[in-house]
Amino acid sequence: MVKKLLLLLLLYSSCACAETIKTDVLVIGGSVSGVSAAIQCARSKVKTILLLPGEWMEDGMPAGNNFTIHTSRNLPSGLWGEFRERINEFYKATPGYDTAYNAPLTFERVAGTGILKKIADTVKNLTIKLNAPFTTIKKDGTGWEISITANGNTDIIKAKVLIDATEKGEVISKAGATLPPVFEIGKNTGELYRTSIATSDLLPNYYIPLQAVIIKDADNLLVTEKILPVSGNMEYLPVQLNLGQGAGTVAAYIAFFKTTTKNLRVRIIQQELLDFKGYLLPFADVKPGDRYIRAVQQIGATGLLKGIQKANDLLFMPNATVTTAEVKPVLTEIYTRAFLWFNKVNPGEKFTVANMVSFISEIRLMDPKNSYLTIQHDWKTKYQFNSDFDLNHPVTRMEFAVLINEYLNPFARTVDVTGNVVN
């Protein structure tokens, strides 16, 4: 009897010491993509825990002390752009350090990990647990229940969404789910570019579609590091930061809207990413400070104006003229009235300002004269276009992107995770 009482007392003491913690998102893994995902989740105003088995990013960057990154110099997307800017600020007084806009980024390991820690420490809604390895994972409704060891105790974390940011996909394996395939650079097919949540200029220039971070056989389980084709290569750090930010945006959407990975609204997720200065497509010739970068990114993601590969860069070519052949297929896919308009107007090879004003009027059921007068008035004042307003002028890709984006907002049309338009 005494032994039984002692055993019950011990069990009670063990249970009493255990803590159950509830969070919206749990990120496991101290990789660069894991830190990035946790930062973005918290910035998107959902409660987030970043769980590391050891000290801060002890395995998050490859061995070595001094790093130089040559890639993504012209694509300072989101957290990668913020990291790059902070590194340059940190070293600006260092003799011989090049802080030019597109110079290779050189930094010491301690500076890189320290800057990421400083960013993470200033984000509300983010809790970082060091030296807290996980032991078990199991489903909890549509969410997850994870046991961790912290300060000699076994605690329970209940999360709506779980992100595996470990290099080997240890969380996915422990959860009994299927490890995802490694993302193949340059192998994107079909309309997946419409669902992009991360970009890179590692040749060939590419994007990572939303479905790449979703574990298909387990609800509300996402992945980052395991899908990257290379580990321990600092040239991938921009990709890691972009990928983590994209996955964090997806996780935040699931938690905020109390839904699952089976019910994702691609455009809402991408809008949030754009709000935090993320890129959807790697257009190297439209800089972050351009007043219309968002319109360019959104129109690019619809497929109306695709990028053009020139040497090592994917270019939007804002001053090039728009051809009817490139915009007709997508316009007729998105708008049911477009087919009638093309048959009636029969625009020439070059899509003109007159064609654009007429098409806007047709789709919005506006009086063409009013459309003409409004756009003419705003051409120089509101939009600050360099060219004069001329109906016979072949419209440029930038003019088309800005005006179609504002008047018709094709980016708002629903697409599924494969990039197909949902009518």
C-alpha positions as CSV (number, residue, x, y, z in Angstrom):
1,M,0.0,0.0,0.0
2,V,2.8,2.4,0.9
3,K,4.6,1.6,-2.4
4,K,1.4,2.4,-4.3
5,L,0.9,5.7,-2.5
6,L,4.5,6.6,-3.2
7,L,4.1,5.7,-6.9
8,L,0.9,7.8,-7.2
9,L,2.6,10.7,-5.4
10,L,5.5,10.5,-7.9
11,L,3.1,10.4,-10.8
12,Y,1.2,13.3,-9.5
13,S,4.3,15.3,-8.9
14,S,5.5,14.6,-12.5
15,C,2.1,15.7,-13.9
16,A,2.0,18.8,-11.7
17,C,5.4,19.9,-13.1
18,A,4.4,19.4,-16.7
19,E,3.1,22.5,-18.5
20,T,0.6,22.6,-21.3
21,I,1.3,25.5,-23.7
22,K,-1.1,26.5,-26.4
23,T,0.1,28.4,-29.5
24,D,-1.1,29.1,-33.0
25,V,2.1,28.0,-34.8
26,L,5.0,25.9,-33.6
27,V,8.2,26.0,-35.7
28,I,10.7,23.2,-34.9
29,G,14.3,23.6,-36.0
30,G,16.9,26.3,-35.7
31,S,17.6,26.6,-39.4
32,V,17.6,29.9,-41.2
33,S,14.3,29.1,-42.8
34,G,12.9,28.1,-39.4
35,V,13.9,31.4,-37.9
36,S,12.5,33.3,-40.9
37,A,9.2,31.3,-40.7
38,A,8.8,32.1,-37.0
39,I,9.5,35.8,-37.5
40,Q,6.9,36.0,-40.3
41,C,4.2,34.1,-38.4
42,A,4.6,36.4,-35.4
43,R,4.6,39.5,-37.6
44,S,1.4,38.3,-39.1
45,K,0.0,38.6,-35.6
46,V,-0.4,34.9,-34.7
47,K,1.1,33.4,-31.5
48,T,4.2,31.6,-32.4
49,I,6.8,29.4,-30.7
50,L,10.2,28.7,-32.2
51,L,11.6,25.4,-30.7
52,L,15.3,24.7,-30.9
53,P,17.0,21.6,-29.6
54,G,20.1,23.4,-28.7
55,E,21.5,27.0,-28.6
56,W,20.6,29.7,-30.9
57,M,21.2,28.6,-34.5
58,E,24.1,26.4,-33.6
59,D,23.4,24.3,-36.7
60,G,21.6,27.1,-38.6
61,M,24.5,28.2,-40.7
62,P,27.4,26.1,-42.2
63,A,30.7,25.7,-40.5
64,G,33.1,28.6,-41.0
65,N,33.3,32.2,-39.9
66,N,33.4,34.5,-42.9
67,F,30.8,34.2,-45.6
68,T,30.2,35.9,-49.0
69,I,26.9,35.6,-50.8
70,H,26.8,36.5,-54.5
71,T,23.2,35.6,-55.3
72,S,19.9,37.5,-55.0
73,R,21.7,40.9,-55.0
74,N,19.0,42.4,-57.2
75,L,16.2,40.6,-55.4
76,P,16.1,42.0,-51.9
77,S,12.8,40.3,-51.1
78,G,11.2,40.6,-47.7
79,L,13.3,39.2,-44.8
80,W,16.3,38.6,-47.1
81,G,16.3,42.3,-48.0
82,E,15.9,43.3,-44.4
83,F,18.8,41.0,-43.4
84,R,21.0,42.3,-46.2
85,E,20.3,45.9,-45.2
86,R,21.1,45.2,-41.6
87,I,24.4,43.5,-42.5
88,N,25.4,46.5,-44.6
89,E,24.5,48.9,-41.8
90,F,26.5,46.8,-39.3
91,Y,29.6,46.9,-41.5
92,K,29.3,50.4,-43.1
93,A,32.1,51.8,-41.0
94,T,34.4,48.9,-41.7
95,P,37.3,49.8,-44.0
96,G,37.1,48.1,-47.4
97,Y,33.5,46.8,-46.9
98,D,31.4,47.3,-50.0
99,T,27.8,48.4,-49.2
100,A,26.8,49.1,-52.8
101,Y,23.2,48.1,-53.6
102,N,24.2,45.0,-55.7
103,A,27.6,44.2,-54.1
104,P,28.2,40.6,-52.8
105,L,27.2,40.4,-49.2
106,T,30.1,39.6,-46.9
107,F,29.7,39.0,-43.1
108,E,31.0,37.0,-40.2
109,R,28.9,34.1,-38.8
110,V,28.5,35.8,-35.4
111,A,27.2,38.9,-37.1
112,G,24.7,37.0,-39.2
113,T,23.2,34.9,-36.4
114,G,23.3,37.9,-34.1
115,I,21.3,40.0,-36.5
116,L,18.7,37.3,-37.0
117,K,18.4,37.0,-33.2
118,K,18.0,40.8,-32.8
119,I,15.2,40.8,-35.4
120,A,13.5,37.8,-33.6
121,D,13.8,39.4,-30.2
122,T,12.0,42.5,-31.3
123,V,8.9,40.7,-32.7
124,K,5.8,40.5,-30.6
125,N,3.9,37.2,-30.4
126,L,7.1,35.2,-30.7
127,T,8.5,32.9,-28.0
128,I,11.9,31.2,-28.5
129,K,12.6,28.0,-26.5
130,L,16.3,27.0,-26.5
131,N,17.6,23.6,-25.5
132,A,14.2,22.1,-25.8
133,P,14.2,19.0,-28.0
134,F,10.9,17.4,-28.9
135,T,10.2,13.8,-28.0
136,T,6.7,12.9,-29.3
137,I,4.3,14.3,-31.9
138,K,0.6,13.3,-32.4
139,K,-2.5,14.7,-34.0
140,D,-4.8,16.8,-31.9
141,G,-7.9,17.4,-34.0
142,T,-6.7,19.4,-37.0
143,G,-3.7,20.6,-35.0
144,W,-0.8,19.0,-33.2
145,E,0.3,18.0,-29.7
146,I,4.1,17.9,-29.2
147,S,6.0,16.8,-26.1
148,I,9.2,18.6,-25.4
149,T,12.0,18.4,-22.8
150,A,12.8,21.7,-21.2
151,N,14.6,22.4,-17.9
152,G,14.4,18.8,-16.9
153,N,10.6,18.7,-17.3
154,T,8.4,17.2,-20.0
155,D,6.0,19.9,-21.3
156,I,3.2,19.7,-23.9
157,I,2.7,22.2,-26.7
158,K,-0.6,22.3,-28.5
159,A,-0.4,24.1,-31.9
160,K,-2.8,24.7,-34.7
161,V,-0.1,24.6,-37.3
162,L,3.3,22.8,-37.2
163,I,6.3,23.7,-39.4
164,D,9.2,21.3,-39.8
165,A,12.3,23.5,-40.3
166,T,14.8,20.7,-39.6
167,E,17.3,19.8,-42.2
168,K,16.4,16.1,-42.3
169,G,12.6,16.4,-41.9
170,E,12.7,14.8,-38.4
171,V,9.3,16.3,-37.5
172,I,7.6,14.9,-40.5
173,S,9.0,11.5,-39.9
174,K,8.1,11.5,-36.2
175,A,4.5,12.6,-37.1
176,G,4.2,9.5,-39.4
177,A,3.8,11.6,-42.5
178,T,5.5,11.2,-45.9
179,L,8.7,13.1,-46.4
180,P,8.4,15.6,-49.4
181,P,10.5,15.4,-52.5
182,V,13.4,17.8,-52.8
183,F,12.4,20.9,-54.8
184,E,13.8,20.7,-58.3
185,I,15.1,24.0,-59.4
186,G,13.8,25.0,-62.9
187,K,11.3,22.1,-62.9
188,N,8.1,24.1,-62.2
189,T,5.4,23.4,-64.7
190,G,2.0,24.6,-65.8
191,E,0.5,27.5,-63.9
192,L,2.3,27.0,-60.6
193,Y,4.1,30.4,-61.0
194,R,0.8,31.9,-60.0
195,T,1.1,30.4,-56.5
196,S,4.7,31.5,-55.8
197,I,5.6,32.3,-52.2
198,A,9.4,32.6,-52.6
199,T,11.9,33.5,-55.3
200,S,15.6,33.3,-56.2
201,D,18.0,34.2,-58.9
202,L,20.1,31.1,-58.5
203,L,20.3,29.9,-62.1
204,P,17.9,29.3,-63.6
205,N,15.8,32.0,-62.0
206,Y,12.9,30.3,-60.2
207,Y,10.1,30.5,-57.8
208,I,8.8,28.1,-55.1
209,P,5.1,27.4,-55.4
210,L,2.9,27.2,-52.3
211,Q,2.2,23.5,-52.7
212,A,5.9,22.7,-52.2
213,V,5.7,23.5,-48.5
214,I,2.5,21.5,-47.8
215,I,2.7,18.0,-46.4
216,K,-0.1,16.3,-48.3
217,D,-0.9,13.4,-46.0
218,A,-1.1,15.4,-42.8
219,D,-3.3,18.4,-42.1
220,N,-1.6,21.6,-41.0
221,L,2.0,20.4,-41.3
222,L,4.4,22.5,-43.4
223,V,8.0,22.1,-44.3
224,T,10.9,24.4,-45.2
225,E,14.5,23.2,-45.0
226,K,14.0,19.6,-46.1
227,I,12.8,20.6,-49.6
228,L,15.9,22.6,-50.4
229,P,18.3,20.7,-52.8
230,V,21.5,21.8,-51.0
231,S,22.5,22.2,-47.4
232,G,25.5,23.9,-46.0
233,N,25.8,26.3,-49.0
234,M,25.6,30.0,-48.0
235,E,24.5,31.0,-51.5
236,Y,21.2,29.5,-50.5
237,L,20.7,31.8,-47.5
238,P,18.5,34.2,-49.5
239,V,16.4,31.2,-50.6
240,Q,16.2,30.0,-47.0
241,L,15.0,33.4,-45.7
242,N,12.5,33.7,-48.6
243,L,11.2,30.2,-48.2
244,G,10.8,30.5,-44.5
245,Q,8.9,33.8,-44.9
246,G,6.6,32.2,-47.4
247,A,5.9,29.2,-45.3
248,G,5.3,31.4,-42.3
249,T,2.8,33.4,-44.2
250,V,0.9,30.2,-45.1
251,A,1.0,29.0,-41.5
252,A,-0.3,32.4,-40.2
253,Y,-3.2,32.3,-42.7
254,I,-4.2,28.8,-41.4
255,A,-4.0,29.9,-37.8
256,F,-5.7,33.2,-38.2
257,F,-8.6,31.9,-40.3
258,K,-8.9,28.7,-38.2
259,T,-8.7,26.5,-41.3
260,T,-6.5,23.7,-42.7
261,T,-4.0,23.1,-45.5
262,K,-6.9,21.8,-47.6
263,N,-8.6,25.2,-47.7
264,L,-5.9,27.7,-48.6
265,R,-6.7,31.0,-50.4
266,V,-3.6,31.5,-52.5
267,R,-4.2,35.2,-53.3
268,I,-4.8,36.2,-49.6
269,I,-1.6,34.5,-48.6
270,Q,0.3,36.2,-51.4
271,Q,-1.2,39.6,-50.5
272,E,0.1,39.2,-46.9
273,L,3.6,38.3,-48.3
274,L,3.5,41.4,-50.5
275,D,2.5,43.5,-47.5
276,F,5.8,42.4,-45.9
277,K,7.8,43.3,-49.1
278,G,8.1,39.7,-50.3
279,Y,8.5,39.0,-54.0
280,L,6.3,36.5,-55.9
281,L,8.5,36.5,-59.0
282,P,12.2,37.3,-59.5
283,F,12.0,40.4,-61.7
284,A,15.4,41.9,-61.3
285,D,14.7,45.2,-63.1
286,V,11.9,46.6,-60.9
287,K,13.6,47.7,-57.7
288,P,12.0,47.7,-54.2
289,G,11.7,51.5,-54.3
290,D,9.7,51.5,-57.5
291,R,6.2,52.9,-56.7
292,Y,4.6,50.2,-58.8
293,I,6.5,47.2,-57.7
294,R,3.4,45.6,-56.2
295,A,1.4,46.1,-59.4
296,V,4.2,44.4,-61.4
297,Q,4.4,41.5,-59.0
298,Q,0.6,41.0,-59.0
299,I,0.3,41.2,-62.8
300,G,3.2,38.9,-63.2
301,A,1.6,36.4,-60.9
302,T,-1.6,36.4,-63.1
303,G,0.5,35.4,-66.1
304,L,-0.7,38.4,-68.1
305,L,2.9,39.6,-68.5
306,K,5.6,36.9,-68.0
307,G,9.2,37.6,-67.3
308,I,11.8,37.6,-70.1
309,Q,15.1,35.9,-69.5
310,K,18.1,38.0,-70.4
311,A,21.6,36.6,-69.6
312,N,21.4,35.8,-65.8
313,D,18.3,37.8,-64.9
314,L,14.6,37.4,-65.3
315,L,13.3,40.9,-66.4
316,F,9.9,42.5,-66.5
317,M,11.1,45.0,-69.1
318,P,8.7,47.8,-68.0
319,N,9.3,50.0,-71.1
320,A,8.8,47.2,-73.6
321,T,5.5,47.3,-75.5
322,V,2.6,44.9,-74.9
323,T,1.6,42.5,-77.6
324,T,-2.0,41.3,-78.1
325,A,-0.7,37.7,-78.4
326,E,0.7,37.7,-74.9
327,V,-2.3,39.1,-73.0
328,K,-5.2,37.7,-75.0
329,P,-5.0,34.1,-73.6
330,V,-5.1,35.2,-69.9
331,L,-7.6,38.0,-70.4
332,T,-10.0,35.5,-72.0
333,E,-9.3,33.0,-69.3
334,I,-10.2,35.4,-66.5
335,Y,-13.0,37.5,-68.0
336,T,-16.0,35.9,-69.7
337,R,-16.7,39.1,-71.7
338,A,-13.1,39.3,-73.1
339,F,-13.8,36.8,-75.9
340,L,-16.6,39.1,-77.2
341,W,-14.4,42.2,-77.0
342,F,-11.5,40.6,-78.9
343,N,-13.9,39.5,-81.7
344,K,-15.5,42.9,-81.9
345,V,-12.3,45.1,-81.6
346,N,-9.8,42.8,-83.2
347,P,-6.7,44.6,-81.9
348,G,-3.5,44.6,-83.9
349,E,-0.2,43.1,-83.0
350,K,0.6,45.9,-80.6
351,F,-1.9,46.5,-77.8
352,T,-2.5,50.2,-77.7
353,V,-3.6,52.7,-75.1
354,A,-6.9,52.9,-77.0
355,N,-7.3,49.1,-76.8
356,M,-6.6,49.1,-73.0
357,V,-9.1,51.9,-72.3
358,S,-11.7,50.1,-74.4
359,F,-11.1,46.8,-72.7
360,I,-11.3,48.4,-69.2
361,S,-14.6,50.0,-70.2
362,E,-16.0,46.8,-71.6
363,I,-15.2,44.7,-68.5
364,R,-16.3,47.4,-66.0
365,L,-19.3,48.3,-68.1
366,M,-18.2,51.9,-68.0
367,D,-18.9,54.6,-70.6
368,P,-15.8,54.6,-72.8
369,K,-15.7,58.4,-72.9
370,N,-15.6,58.7,-69.1
371,S,-12.9,56.0,-69.0
372,Y,-10.9,58.0,-71.5
373,L,-11.2,61.3,-69.7
374,T,-10.4,59.8,-66.3
375,I,-7.3,57.9,-67.5
376,Q,-6.1,60.9,-69.5
377,H,-6.4,63.2,-66.5
378,D,-4.5,60.8,-64.2
379,W,-1.9,59.7,-66.7
380,K,0.7,62.3,-65.6
381,T,-0.6,63.4,-62.3
382,K,-1.7,60.3,-60.5
383,Y,0.4,57.6,-62.3
384,Q,3.3,59.8,-63.3
385,F,4.0,58.0,-66.5
386,N,6.9,59.3,-68.6
387,S,5.1,59.1,-71.9
388,D,2.3,61.4,-73.1
389,F,-1.2,60.1,-73.2
390,D,-1.8,59.0,-76.7
391,L,-4.6,56.6,-77.8
392,N,-2.4,55.4,-80.7
393,H,0.6,54.8,-78.5
394,P,1.5,51.1,-78.0
395,V,1.0,50.6,-74.2
396,T,4.1,49.7,-72.3
397,R,4.3,46.7,-69.9
398,M,4.5,49.1,-66.9
399,E,1.5,51.2,-68.0
400,F,-0.5,48.1,-68.7
401,A,0.4,46.5,-65.4
402,V,-0.5,49.6,-63.4
403,L,-3.8,50.4,-65.1
404,I,-5.1,46.9,-65.5
405,N,-4.2,46.1,-61.9
406,E,-6.0,49.2,-60.6
407,Y,-9.1,49.1,-62.8
408,L,-9.7,45.4,-63.2
409,N,-7.6,43.8,-60.4
410,P,-7.1,40.4,-62.1
411,F,-4.9,39.3,-59.2
412,A,-8.1,39.1,-57.1
413,R,-9.4,36.3,-59.2
414,T,-9.3,33.0,-57.2
415,V,-6.6,30.5,-58.2
416,D,-6.2,27.0,-56.6
417,V,-2.9,25.6,-55.3
418,T,-2.1,24.4,-58.8
419,G,-2.5,27.9,-60.2
420,N,-5.7,27.3,-62.2
421,V,-8.3,30.0,-62.2
422,V,-11.4,29.1,-60.2
423,N,-14.5,30.6,-61.9
